[in-house]
């Protein structure tokens, strides 16, 4: 037998840890901490580190829920988070999502969508949709963006998302600035997608929805690379715009697109 703890014995201990919860799990970890086998003690140390990471994540999520708790304490019954994505791209729609989370959530890793890897966003978007009391998504196409201007179009997308919820909120937590005529009381939070769970959930749903849509549009309008840059003005996109001219989904009111039209 190798010094410390042989592989088979360590595998048995790991499997046993996975089957235990609560007090039983803590008792086994405490026993492993004083086990004479070095491998068993290392297993206990690893489990303690994982437990601390889980506890830290639970505390972080709890902080993200603080504003919603305060609104409930003040008399709100249904609180939604709302956010938009797609203000900066030269092509494709602006998309907003509104999300009403349940009283208790199980969404480890929930955060501002911009801080998350694509695979993590997709996993969380599915979990949010599965757990949410209500979810609504709204899109404004490029012609509407050109007619309204991007700021008003983004606000209109958020209004439509809130209006589309099956559980109408009496208060909305909004990323950024207040949205005129939102239809309910609101609290605007600059950087709210990193400060509040409901807004973070909305940002993830909106981002995943828009990215999927841009991949579909890439197949309809090949050559621009929409599936890669999602319509943002990257060097690859700008080069394609100069080479191919604007596509039907480009925003004519945006300067690089307007410049490509007159060449």
C-alpha positions in Angstrom: 0.0 0.0 0.0 1.2 3.5 -0.8 2.0 5.8 2.0 -1.0 8.0 3.1 -4.2 6.5 1.7 -4.4 4.1 -1.3 -6.5 5.0 -4.3 -9.3 2.5 -3.7 -9.8 3.6 -0.1 -9.8 7.3 -1.1 -12.4 6.6 -3.8 -14.6 4.9 -1.2 -14.3 7.8 1.1 -15.2 10.3 -1.7 -18.2 8.3 -2.7 -19.3 8.1 0.9 -19.0 11.9 1.3 -21.1 12.4 -1.8 -24.0 10.4 -0.3 -24.0 12.2 3.0 -25.5 15.6 3.9 -25.9 18.0 6.8 -24.7 16.7 10.2 -23.6 13.3 8.8 -21.4 14.9 6.2 -19.9 17.3 8.8 -19.2 14.4 11.2 -17.4 12.4 8.5 -15.3 15.4 7.6 -14.4 15.9 11.2 -13.3 12.3 11.5 -11.2 12.5 8.3 -9.4 15.6 9.7 -7.9 13.4 12.5 -7.5 10.3 10.4 -3.9 9.0 10.5 -3.9 8.6 6.8 -2.6 11.6 5.0 -4.9 11.1 2.0 -7.9 11.1 4.2 -6.9 14.4 5.8 -6.3 15.9 2.4 -9.8 14.8 1.4 -11.2 16.5 4.5 -9.2 19.7 3.7 -10.6 19.7 0.1 -14.1 19.2 1.4 -13.7 22.1 3.8 -12.5 24.4 1.0 -15.5 23.4 -1.1 -17.8 24.1 1.8 -16.3 27.5 2.3 -16.7 28.3 -1.4 -20.4 27.2 -1.2 -20.9 29.3 1.9 -19.3 32.4 0.2 -21.4 31.9 -2.9 -24.5 31.7 -0.7 -23.6 34.9 1.0 -23.0 36.6 -2.3 -26.4 35.5 -3.7 -28.0 36.7 -0.4 -26.5 40.1 -1.0 -27.9 40.2 -4.5 -31.4 39.6 -3.0 -31.2 42.4 -0.4 -33.0 45.0 -2.5 -35.9 42.7 -3.3 -36.2 41.8 0.4 -36.4 45.5 1.2 -39.1 46.0 -1.3 -41.1 43.1 0.0 -40.7 44.5 3.5 -42.1 47.9 2.2 -45.2 46.2 0.8 -44.3 45.0 -2.7 -45.8 41.7 -3.7 -44.3 41.0 -7.1 -40.8 42.3 -8.0 -39.3 42.0 -11.4 -35.9 42.7 -12.7 -35.5 44.1 -16.2 -32.4 44.6 -18.4 -31.6 45.1 -22.1 -28.8 43.9 -24.3 -27.7 44.9 -27.8 -27.4 48.7 -27.5 -24.0 48.8 -29.1 -24.2 46.5 -32.1 -24.4 47.7 -35.7 -26.8 45.0 -36.6 -29.6 42.9 -35.1 -32.3 43.8 -32.6 -32.1 45.3 -29.1 -33.5 42.7 -26.7 -34.9 43.2 -23.2 -35.9 40.6 -20.6 -38.0 40.9 -17.5 -37.8 38.2 -14.8 -39.8 37.6 -11.6 -37.8 35.3 -9.4 -39.4 33.1 -6.7 -38.9 33.7 -3.0 -36.2 31.1 -2.9 -33.7 30.5 -5.8 -31.1 27.9 -6.5 -28.9 29.7 -9.0 -25.2 29.4 -8.0 -23.0 31.6 -10.2 -25.8 34.1 -10.9 -24.1 37.4 -12.0 -23.9 40.1 -14.6 -24.1 38.3 -17.9 -21.0 40.1 -19.2 -18.9 38.4 -16.4 -20.0 34.9 -17.4 -18.7 32.5 -20.0 -21.2 31.6 -22.7 -21.7 28.1 -21.5 -22.3 29.3 -17.9 -24.8 31.9 -19.2 -26.7 29.2 -21.1 -26.9 26.9 -18.1 -28.1 29.7 -15.9 -30.6 30.9 -18.5 -32.2 27.5 -18.6 -32.2 27.3 -14.7 -33.8 30.8 -14.5 -36.5 29.9 -16.9 -37.2 26.7 -15.0 -37.4 28.4 -11.6 -38.8 31.8 -12.4 -42.4 32.8 -11.6 -42.5 34.7 -14.9 -40.2 35.5 -17.8 -40.8 37.8 -20.8 -38.5 38.8 -23.6 -39.1 41.7 -26.1 -37.2 42.6 -29.3 -37.1 45.7 -31.3 -35.8 45.2 -34.9 -33.4 47.5 -36.7 -36.1 49.6 -38.5 -37.7 50.4 -35.1 -34.2 51.3 -33.7 -33.6 53.6 -36.6 -37.0 55.2 -36.2 -36.8 55.7 -32.4 -33.1 56.0 -31.8 -31.3 53.4 -29.7 -32.0 54.9 -26.3 -35.7 55.1 -26.8 -35.7 51.7 -28.5 -34.0 50.1 -25.5 -36.5 51.7 -23.2 -39.4 50.5 -25.3 -38.0 47.0 -25.3 -37.9 47.1 -21.5 -41.5 48.4 -21.3 -42.7 45.6 -23.6 -40.8 43.0 -21.5 -42.4 44.2 -18.3 -45.9 44.3 -20.0 -45.4 40.8 -21.3 -45.0 39.2 -17.8 -47.7 36.8 -16.9 -47.4 38.0 -13.2 -47.6 41.8 -13.5 -45.1 43.4 -11.1 -45.9 46.2 -8.7 -42.2 47.2 -8.6 -39.4 46.7 -11.1 -35.6 46.8 -10.5 -34.1 48.4 -13.6 -30.6 48.3 -14.9 -29.3 51.8 -15.6 -31.7 54.7 -15.7 -35.4 54.9 -15.0 -37.6 53.9 -17.9 -40.4 56.4 -18.6 -44.0 54.9 -18.6 -42.8 51.6 -17.4 -46.2 50.7 -16.0 -45.2 50.1 -12.3 -43.0 51.6 -9.6 -39.3 51.2 -10.3 -35.9 51.5 -8.8 -33.0 52.2 -11.2 -29.6 50.8 -10.4 -26.5 51.8 -12.4 -24.6 48.6 -12.9 -27.7 46.8 -11.5 -26.9 43.5 -13.3 -24.0 43.1 -10.9 -25.9 44.4 -7.9 -29.3 42.6 -7.9 -30.3 39.0 -8.5 -33.5 39.9 -10.5 -31.6 42.2 -12.9 -28.8 39.7 -13.3 -31.3 37.0 -14.2 -32.9 39.3 -16.7 -29.5 40.2 -18.2 -28.6 36.5 -18.7 -32.0 35.7 -20.3 -31.7 38.6 -22.6 -28.1 37.9 -23.6 -28.7 34.2 -24.3 -31.8 35.0 -26.3 -30.1 37.6 -28.4 -27.0 35.5 -29.0 -29.1 32.6 -30.2 -31.0 35.0 -32.5 -27.8 36.4 -34.0 -26.5 32.9 -34.7 -29.8 32.3 -36.7 -29.3 35.6 -38.5 -25.8 34.6 -39.4 -27.1 31.7 -41.4 -29.5 34.0 -43.2 -26.9 36.7 -43.9 -23.6 34.9 -44.3 -20.2 36.6 -44.6 -20.6 39.2 -41.8 -19.7 36.9 -38.9 -22.8 37.6 -36.8 -22.4 34.3 -35.0 -19.0 35.4 -33.7 -19.3 39.1 -32.9 -23.1 39.3 -32.4 -23.3 42.4 -34.5 -20.8 44.5 -32.5 -18.4 46.7 -34.4 -15.4 44.5 -34.3 -12.6 44.9 -37.0 -13.9 41.7 -38.7 -17.4 43.1 -38.8 -16.3 46.5 -40.1 -14.2 44.9 -42.8 -17.2 42.8 -43.9 -19.4 45.8 -43.9 -17.0 47.7 -46.2 -16.7 44.6 -48.4 -20.3 43.5 -48.6 -22.3 46.7 -47.8 -25.1 46.7 -45.2 -27.4 43.6 -44.8 -31.1 43.9 -44.2 -30.5 43.6 -40.4 -28.0 46.4 -40.2 -29.0 49.6 -38.3 -29.0 52.3 -41.0 -28.9 55.1 -38.4 -25.6 54.0 -37.0 -22.6 55.9 -38.4 -20.5 53.0 -39.8 -23.5 51.5 -41.5 -24.6 54.9 -42.9 -21.1 55.5 -44.2 -21.1 52.1 -46.0 -24.4 53.0 -47.7 -22.9 56.0 -49.5 -19.8 54.2 -50.9 
